[in-house]
Structures are given as C-alpha cells and as structure tokens.
Amino acid sequence: EGPCVALRADMDALPIHEEAADGEEPLPFASTKPGVMHACGHDAHMATMLCVAEVLSVESFRRRLRGSVKFIFQPAEESSNEEHPQGGAFEMVHKAHVLDGVDAIYGMHVWSFAPVGVVGVTPGCIMAACDTLEIDVEGFGGHGAAPQGTVDAVLVMGHLITSLHSIVSRNQNPQSSTVLTIGSASAGEAPNVVAAKAKLRGTVRCLDSESQAVMKRRVEEVCNGIGATFNAKIALKYREEAPNVVNDAEATQHVKKAAASIVSPEGLQQITTMASEDFAFFLEASKSFPAVTVPGIKGCFFFVG
C-alpha cells in the first residue's frame, strides 16, 4: 500500500563517432560501436538508475518503503520521425501507459555546465519547448554563366537563413527567451551550375507558448514571402515536438530536501536551459500540448553536476 513513484532514465545514444584526443588512447568507457556514442550522458543515467534499483531491492530498504517504485527505461529521447514525431516519452505514456497507477515521477540529467557537487533543481519551467522545421526550396537550375533564365535555390536559401534568424531579434520580446537555429543547409553539386533545389533544417526553442506561436506564424510568413519574391516553390514542414518541462512545486521541494542532505543547501542551484527534453510528456503541464490525449502527472526533472 501507499503511493507509487516512478523514476525515469533515457537510454539512447547519438549518431556521433567517438574519438580519442590526439595522441591519446581511447577512454575505457568509450563507445565500441563506430558512429554511435553516448555524447549526452544517457549511459550515466542508466547506470545510476540500475544502482538505485539494486539498492532499493535490498531487503532492509524494501521494508522501509511505504509504497512502490516503478523504474522506466525510456528509448528514443533523442530521436523522432514523421511516424513518431514526439519521440519515446510520448509513446510510452500514450501507448505503453507507463503512468497508469503512478502518483509522481522524477527524472535527472547529468549536466557538464555545473561542477561536481551541484544539483540544479528549479520549480516551474526549466526547459524549453522544441519545434523542428524542414524547408525544401524548388527553383529552376541552369548554367552559372546564364543565371537570367534560372531561379537560384542557393540564393533563396541564403535569404531564408538571414530572414529566419531575424525573427528572434525583431519579432520577439527581448525579455522572452527564444532560439532559432538552422543546423543543416544543403544545395548544389557543381561550382558552375545554378542549383535547382535546396534544403534547410532547423530547430526552434521557446520558454512560453506565446513565443512559440509567434515563431511558427513568422516562419510560415517568411517562407511564403521569400518564395513569392524569388518565384520559388518553398515547402515548409513545421513540427511541434515537445512542450516545456514544467516542474511541480511540491515534487521540486522533495528533490531539494533530498539533494540538500547530500550536497548541502549551498550545493543547490536554480538552472533553466533552452535545451529540450521529452520528459515533459510525463508531466502535468503537457496537457495543453496539441498531440497530448493522456495527461501527465506531478513530477520533477533536475540536473546533476
């Protein structure tokens, strides 16, 4: 009898090849799989939760529990696609129903920006909502020596990059926190050929829903306007991937009390970041997110230096 508390650890790695520093041997914990590494620390999350499970399984600890603990090992925190646009946490909540019978949930992330001995725990919004954008530009190719008969996809792409980045500085309140990053741009194959097609991919991060709505509207307007200006076809796929991570006040106090007993009250810091986390789907605040039909519960996400 008693409440059920869930603990969550994410498991997936990133598509990055892990390399040793020049002249040094690979670290003993380096990835053994080419092109894949735990660059975000999820291996530490899994190891930590396995240790917690082992300790709580000891009979002397089990007798002290007034309730039960559910351990959730989550895949696909880093990845999403058109078939599963919200990633692993959303699928676990909506299809696996891992929150059934759970009263509160806690998650953590190792945080290299904070020193060892610091625990970052903050009530309210601590991580940004995440949107992704994918833009396909279709122009009309031709010879670089005769551009007058072309619609240059590279030129269109350049104007898109500049205009999209101006949205944050000129359309958002400077006191709000918003980030737009174009992380991938590709077009053309030869130096003397006007490219007919180009592709951009990027991410948008916001700490409030009003800013998120402004970003989506302005990205659409910029794409439409530049397409009309240069007589190019521009196709935009704008995907809302994850809501803000918003900690429950009571659950946050539980984490603060536990952390202070280990690192002392001086070791506690308030941390807010523009990074995103699909842990948001486990929490109550996700109920306003468009795709959510199974509400989250009370909980807290925190950082460990």
N, C-alpha and C positions, 0 to 999 in steps of 0.2 A: 504494500500500500504506500501511498504518497505520490508526489509529483514525478513526472518523467522529464528529465533534462537531456537534451541532445547535444553532442559535440561533433563538429564537422571538420574534416580535413580534406583538402583537394589533392588530387593525385597526378594530374597530367604534367608533362614536360613541354618544352618549347622546341620548335624546329631550328635549332642553332647547333652548330658543330663546336664542341668544347675543345679548346686548345690550351696547351700549357704556355706559360710565359717563355720568351726567347731564352734558350739555353737551360731551361729547367725541365725536370721530369714531370709527367702528369701527376696531379694530386691523387692520393689513394682513393678518394671518393668521386673521382671524375667519371663521367659517363663512358660506358663501354660500347655504346651504340653510336655509330657515325651519324652526324646530322641531327642528333637529339640530345638535349641536356636539360637538367633541372636548373635553369637560369633564374627561376623565380622562387626557388626555395621550397617547392612543394614536397621534395623528399624529406626535408626537415619537418614539415607539417605531419606527414605520415609517420615518421619515426617518433615524433612527440606523442601523437595520439596512441600509437601502439604501446608506448611506455605507460601512458595514463591507463589504458585498458588493462595492462599487466598488473599495475599497482592496485587498481580498484578490484581486481579479481582475487586478490589475496583475502583469505577468509576474515582476517581481523578488520580489513576495510569494508568488506561486504556487510558485516554485521552493523557497521556504523551508518550505512546508507539508509535514509528514510525515503525510499522511492526507488527509481531505476534510472539507469543511464543508457542512452542509445548512441552508438558510435556510427557516424555517417561518413563513409569514404566516398567522396564525390569525383567522378570523372568530368572531363570537358569543361573546366573552368576557363581555360584559355581560348577555347575554340567554339565557333558557332558556324552554321551554314544556312543556306536557304531552307533546307528541310527542318533544321533545328535552330532557328535564328536566335534563341535566347540561351542556348548552351545547357550545361549539365544540371545546375541547380533547379532551373525551371522544370526540366524533365523529371527530376527526382520528386519535386513537390507535386506536379500535376499528373504524372503517370505512375510513378512508384509509390506515391502517397506516404513518403517517409515521415511526414509531420503528424500523421494520424496518432492521436494519443499522447503527443508531446506537448509539454506546457511551456518550455522555454528552450532556446538554442543559443549556443556560443561557438564562435569561431575565432581563429587568430591567424596572423600573418607575420613571418619574420620580416624585420624592417631594417635594412642596412643603413638607412639615413639616421638612425638613432643608435647611440652606443650601447654596449652590453650593460645590463643592469637597469635599463629604462623600459617601462611598459607604457605604451601610448593608448589611453582609453578616454573616450570623449562621448558625452551624451549628445543625442540628436544626430544631424547629418555629418558623416565623417568621410564619405567617399562619393565621387561624382557619378551621375548618370552617364551612360555610354551609348552614343549613337554612331553608326558607321555609314559612310557614303561611298558609292561607287558610281563613277561618271564615265560614260562612253561617248566619245566625240566622233562623229562621222562627217568628214569633209569630202573633198574631191582631189585626188592626187594628180601629179603631173611632174614635168621636168623642172628642176630647180632654176633653170635659166629662163623659164617662161611661166612665172607664177601667176600671170594675169588670168589664166584660164583655170585656176585651181581654187579650192577652199582649204587653206593650210591648217591641218589639225593641230600641228605643233604651236602655231601662233594662237589658235583658240585655246589650247591647253594652258599656255603661258598667261593669257588674260584671265582665265578661270582661276588659276592658282593665286594670282595677285588679288583679284576681286574677292575671292572666298576668304582670304586671310584678313581682308579689311573689314569683314562683318563684325569681328570681335571688337576692333578698335573704334568703329564708327556707328555701330547699331546697338551695341550692348552698353548697359550702365557700367561705368568704370568701377563701381563698387561691387558689382557682381563678379563671380568667378566663372569664367568660360574659357575653354581652349578649343581651337580648331587646328588640326594638323593634317596636312596632305603628306602621307608617308610613302606613297608609291605613284610614280608617273612614268608612263612609257609611250613611245611613239616612234615610228620610222625605223628604217634599217640601213639607209644609204645616205651619204652626205649631199648628194646632188639630186635627190628625189623629194618632192613635196609630199609629206605623209598624208594619207587619206584618213587614217584612224589614229586615235589616241585614247588612253585610259588613265583615269585618276582614281586613287583610293585613299580614303582618309577617315579620321575619327573626330568626333565632337564630344566634349565633356562639359557638363554643367552641374552646378550645385543646387539649382532650383528649377521648377517646372516652367516658370515664366521665361527664363533664359533659353530653356530647351525649345520652347515653342517658337521663339524669335529666330533661333538658329535654323530650325527646319524650314520656316517660311522664307527666310532670306536666302538660304542655299538654293531653294527652288526658284526664287525670283532671279537670282544671279545667273543660274543656268539658262533660264528662259531668255533673259535679256542678252546674254553674250551669244547665244545661239542665233537670235534674230539679228544681232549686229553683224555677225560674220557669215550669215547664211549657212550655218552648220546645223546638223541634227545633233542634239545633245540629249542623251537618255540618262536620267538620274534614278538610282536606287538608294533610297534613304531608309535605313533600318534602325528602329529603336531597340537596342539590345538588352539594356539592363537599367533599372531605376537606381536612384540614390541609395546608398547604405545608410539607414537611419536607425540609430541605437535607441532602445527603450531605456528610459531613465532609471527604473528600478533594477533592471538587469545590469546596467552600467555600474550602479553602486555596488552590486555583488562583486563584479570584476575588480573595481577599485579597492574594495576591502581585502579581497584575496591577494591582489598584487602588492598592496602596501605591506602586507605581513611578510612578504618575501623580499621585495626590493626597497622597502621603507617608503613613506609618503613622498620623500624627496625624489624617488625614482619614478614617480608618475608624471606623465606629460599629456597634454591635450594635443592630438595630432589630427589634422584634416588634410586630405590629399585629393588632387584631381585625378588620381588613378581610380579605376572602377573595379567592382567585384560582384560576381553573380550571387554571392551570399545574400545580396539584397532580396532575392526571391524567397528566402526563408523568413524574412521579417515582415511585421505587420504593415509597414509603410508601403510595401509593394502593391497593396490592394488597388491603388489608383493607376497603376501601370496598365496600358491598353490590353495586353495579352493575358493578364492575370485573371484566372477564374477560381483558383484555390488560394485563399488568403494565407499569408504567413502568420507568424506568431511573435511573441515578445522575445527579445534576444539582444546580444551584444557582440560586436566584432571589434577586436583590438589588435594592437601591434606589439611585437616583442623585439627589442633591440639586440 
